[in-house]
Amino acid sequence: MSAPEVESNCDVLIVGAGVAGLSLATALGHQGFKVRVIDGAPRPERPADGRDMADWDLRVSALTPASINFLTELGAWQGIPADRTGRYHCMQVWDAQGTGSIRFDAEAVQAPFLGHIVENRLTLQALLQCADQCAGVEVMWGQGLESMTHTEAGWEIACSTGHRYCAPLTVGADGARSRVRALTAMPTRQWSYDQNAIVGTVALESGHMNTCWQAFLDTGPLALLPLADPEKVAIVWSLDEAEHERIASLPDEAFLRALNHALGQDAPAAAVLGPRASFPLRQAHAVEYIDQGLVLVADAAHSIHPLAGQGINLGLSDVRVLAGELVSGKANGLLASDPVLLKRYQRQRKTENLAMMAAMEAFKRGFGTQNPVAVLARNIGLNVVDQQSWMKRWFMEQALS
């Protein structure tokens, strides 16, 4: 029996139909590229639009104005229902082990908002609609990646369905446990935080006031992220493994008591608990984002601690830069796989991603200790920044860009 014919009628082959993969496909499709996206999962169903506790996605992201602008250019932001995005204007951060705190307010930088909390499945659904409507973009589901072989024409990919694909450029956009990265033996530096994050939906006794609330505890950060419902927030509670096992196993009423005790008096009290889930926290960074005819984006290239909610924004920045380089190269007659273009992408994105990863590591270590000297230093630091308006403006301007 002869091997199936290799399908090679595209410019770019993207593995992974998540936020990064679909946004890249749409950005390139709008510029005349022929793009194929493959994913091993079935096509996701359209999300429910109810507003009960169980109707909110457990995974949400804090989209910055820069990410929102990019999604708007793609036509995706317009596809996310406005009544499902939690626009926030303020961020309140404090050290639960001391008296240090800082408040960021959009008005201080003449910005209409600091960001939006959006359910991940809604962002994905809007991007999928954009990809479906974009000429030159084909999304194929149920195409589990089994092997990759480098050829003169590019990386030849064999899927569980028997289909085989090849393109001049292959993009690994398949998440933190990237099969593309593993099958091509691209080395990574990775380690466990020895923490797990509990995520869920909580109704508050009072409104969230369009504010993100974040407490730094010695066992890990705890965040309340405002949803579109004025009384509901998404929680992201990172806990050391030993403490996580105890907290995660609590029944609902006991869990609420533990949650409110951890928040203290600096945040609205939680009254009703919805569904919750947990996942382990790891940090990973690919030593190189590129290889011959191959490039990694978003979590496939780098995954970080969720305490700042920056993972999706870093991934969208990867996509924006890579798409820009490929479009520029096409205008100058270069193939998408040209090493010059890929090196430019890597040089730009590695700098920002490494800086963010270093900052997250510093936060995790700095707030994860009970050493009295460290506690005193970080509380003084928070209060100093809070009292210096120019420093607060600088931090906010970095977050908004």
N, C-alpha and C positions, 0 to 999 in steps of 0.2 A: 504493500500500500504506500503510495507516494505521500510525502509530507505536504501539508496544506500550503497554499501559495502565500507568500509574504505580502501583506498590504503595505505599500510604501507611498501612497498618494497623498502625503501631507508634508508640510514644512516643519511642524513641531508636534511631537507626541508628548502629551502630559499624562503622567501616572498619578492619579488621585483627583477625584471630583469633589474636593472640599472647597472651602472658601478661597484658598490660594490658587488651586488648580483652575477653578471656574472663572475667577477674576482675571487670571492671566490669559486664559483662552478667549475671553470676551474682549480684553484689551487688544490682543493680537488680531482677532477676527475683525475688529473694527478697522484695522489698518491693512486689510487685504491678505493676511496670512491664512493658510489652510491649516487648521488645527484639529487634531483628534485627541480626545480625553478618554482614558479608560479607568475603570474602577471596579474592584472586586465585589463591592456591595450591590444590592438591588437598588433601584431608583427610590429615593426617599419619598414617603407619602407627604401630601400637603399637610402642614401643621394645623392642629385644631385652633379655633379662634375664641374659645371660651375664656372666661376670666376667673373661674374657680381656682382654688389652691393647686389642684392637680393639673391645671391646664397650662401652666407656665413651664418653659424649658428649664431643666436643672442647670444647664450650661449657658452662661451669658458672657458677654464681653463688653468692656468699656471702650467704645469707639471714639477716637479723638476727632476733632474737626478735620485734620488732614486726611484721615481714613474716610470720613464721611464725604469729603470733597471728591476723593477718588471713586468711591462707590457711586456718587452722583454722576460723574463723567461716564461711568459704565452704564448708567441707567438702572442700577440696582437699588440705590437708596429710595428712589421713587416707588419701588415695588414692595417696600417694607411698610406695613400699615402704620400710620403716624400715631395711632392710639395704642401701639405696642412698643414704643420706644420711650425709655425713661430718660428724659433730658435733665441733666443735673447742672446746677450753677455753683455749688459749693462742695468743698471736701474738708472734712474735719478729721484730723489725725492726732492721736495721743498715745502716750506711753502708759500702759496700764500698771506699770510697776513704779511710777513716779508722778511728777506733776507737769512734765513737759507736754506741750501740745502745739499744734499749728493749724490754722484755718486758711484755706485758699478760697478766693471768691472771684468769679468771672468778672465782676464789675471793676476789680482792681486793674485789669488789663484791657478794659473796654471791650470785652468779648461777650457775645450773647449767651454763651454757655461754655462749660468745660468739656462736655462730651455727652454721649448717649449710652445708656445701658440697653443692650439689644440681645434678645434671645438668639443663640447661635443658629438654631434651625430656621429662623426667619431670614437671617442674612443669607444662609445657604440657599433657601428656596428662591429668594429674589435673584441671586446670581444664576441659579439654574434656569430661571425663566429668561434671563438675558442671554445665556449661552444658547438656549433652544431657539431664540429668535435671531441669532447672529449668523449671517451668511458665512460659510466657510468653517464653522465650528460643528463638530460631531461629538456627542457624548455617548459612550457605550458602557453599559452597566453589566455586572456579573462577569467581568473579565479579570479574574484573579491572576495576579502575576506569578509565574512559575520559574522562569529563567530569563537571563539576559546574556547575549553574546555580542561582542563588538565586531563589526564588519566594516568594510570600506565605505559602505553606504550609511553607516550609523549603528546604533545599538538595535539589535534584533531581539524583540520581546516575544516570548511564548506565553500564552495564557491558558488557564485551566479549561477553557472552552475549545481549545485546539486552534484558535486564531493566532496568527503571528503578525506582528506589526514592526515597522521600521521607519525611521525618519532621520533627517540630517541632525536634528537636535532632540534629545529626550530630556524632559524635565521631571525630576522627582519632587512631587508635591503631595506625597503620601504619608505625611505625619511624622510624629516623633519616633515611631517604630518603623521607619521607612524600609520597605523591601528593596526599593531601588538602591538605597545606600548600602544595604547588606549584601545584595547580590553582586554589586560592583566593587565590593571590598573597599569602600571609602572609609577611612578610619575616623573615629570620633573620640573626643575626650568627654567622658560622662561620669557622673556620680549621683548617688542617691542623697536626698536631703534627710533621709530617715524620718520623713513626715508623710502624712496623708492629709488630703483636703476633704472636708465634708461640705457638700453643696446642697442647696435646697431653697425652698420658698417659705417666707415667714410673713405673717400679717402683724403689723405693729399696733400697739394700743393707741398711738397717735400717728400723724402723718410723717413721712420721711422728709418732707420739706425740700424736696429736690436736692438732697445732699447725700454724698457718699460718706459713710462713717467707717473709720478704720482704726482699730485698736491693736497695738503691738504688745503681745504678751510674751513671757519668757518661753512658753510652749509653742509659739507660732502666731502669726497675724490673723486677725478676725475682721472681716469686712461685711458691711451691709450696703448693698448696691441698689439704688432706687429703681423700681420697675415703673411702667407706665401707670399702673394703679397707684394712687397716692398713699395707700396704706400698706402696700406690699413691697418687700425687698427680697433680693436674692442674697443668700449668705454664702461666703467662702471662708471656711474656718480651717486653717492649716494647723495641724497638731503633730507633735512628736509621736512616733509610733506607739509607744507604751501608753501615752495619754489618749491617743486616738481610739485605741481599742476599748478603753473604758467609756469614753464619751459617746462613741458611735453606737454602742450596744444599749444605751439608756432608752427606756420608753419615752414617748413624746413629752409627757408632762415633766419628767425629770430632765430631759434634754433642754426644754425651754428654761427651766430653772438654772441649769448650768450655763446656758447661753447668756441669760440676763446677768448672772453673776460675773461672767467674763467681761461683758460690756460695761458693767458698773453704772455710774450715774451720768456718763458722758454721751450716751446715745439713747434713742427712743427704746422703750421696752418692747420685747416680742410677746405677742399674745396668743397666736395660733400658728401651729407648725404644719406645713404641707409635706409632700414626699421629700426624701433626702437620699443621697448616695455618697459614696466615697471613692477616691482614686489616689494612687501613690504619686508622690512628687519626685521628679528627677530633673536634673539639668544635663543637657548634652549639647555639644558643639562640634560640627564636622571640621576636621583639620583643614580640608579644602572644600569649597562649595562647588568646584568645577572639575571636570575631567574632559577628555577628548569627546566632543559631541554630547556632553552630559552636564547638567546643572541642577543643583538642589535649591529649593526655596522654602521659606517659612519653617515649620517645625521639623521638616526633614533635614534642614541645615542647622537649626538651633532651637532648643526648647528651654524655657526659663521658668522660675518660680512664679506662680500666678499672683503674688501679693500686689503687684502694681497693675495687673490687668493689661499688660503691654504685649502679650504674645501675638494676638491677632493683628495689632497695629504694626509690629515689626514685620510680620509676614506680608501684610499689604504693602509695606514700604519696599520689601524685596521685589514683589511683583511689579510695582510701579517703576522701579529702577530697571529691572530686567526688560520689561516691555519697552521702556524708553530706549535702551541700548539696541535692542533688536530692530525696532522701527527705524532708528537712526542708521543702523547698518544696512538695512534693506534699501534705504534711500541712496546709499552710497554703493550699492551693488554687491554687498557682502552677504554670504550665507548666514543663516541663523546660528550655525555652529562655529562661526569664525572665532578663534581663540582670543582675538583682540577684544571683541565685544564681551565675551564671558569674563575675561580678566578685569575689564572695567567694572562690570557688575560686582564681582567679588571684592574688588578693592573698595568700592563705595560702601557695600553692605557690611563687610566684616568689621569695619571701624565702628559703626553705630551699634551693631549687635554685640560686639565684645564689650563696649562701654556699658550697655544696658545690663549685660550679664554680670559684669563686675559690680555694678551698683546693687543689683539684686542680691548678690552674694554678700556684699558688705552689710546691707540691711538685715539679711537673715542672721548673720553672725553677730552683728552689733546689738540687735534686739533679742537674740536668743541666749543671752547670758545674764546671770544674776550677780556677776561681779560688781560690787558696790561702786568701784571707780568707773566702770563702763556705764552703769545705770546713771550715775551723776553726770557723766560727760554727755550722754545722748539726750538727757532731759534739758541740760543747759543749751545744747545745740538746737533742739526743737524750739525752745523759747527765744533764743537769739534770732533765729530765722523768722519766727512769727512777729518779732518786734521790728524787723528791718524790712520795710515795704519794698525796697529795691531788690532785695534777695528773693522775696516771695514772688515778685513780678518775673524775675529771671527764671525761677523754677517753673512757673506756670507757662511762660512763653516757650520753654523747651518742650513741655508736655503737649502744648497746642500745635506744635509744628510737625 
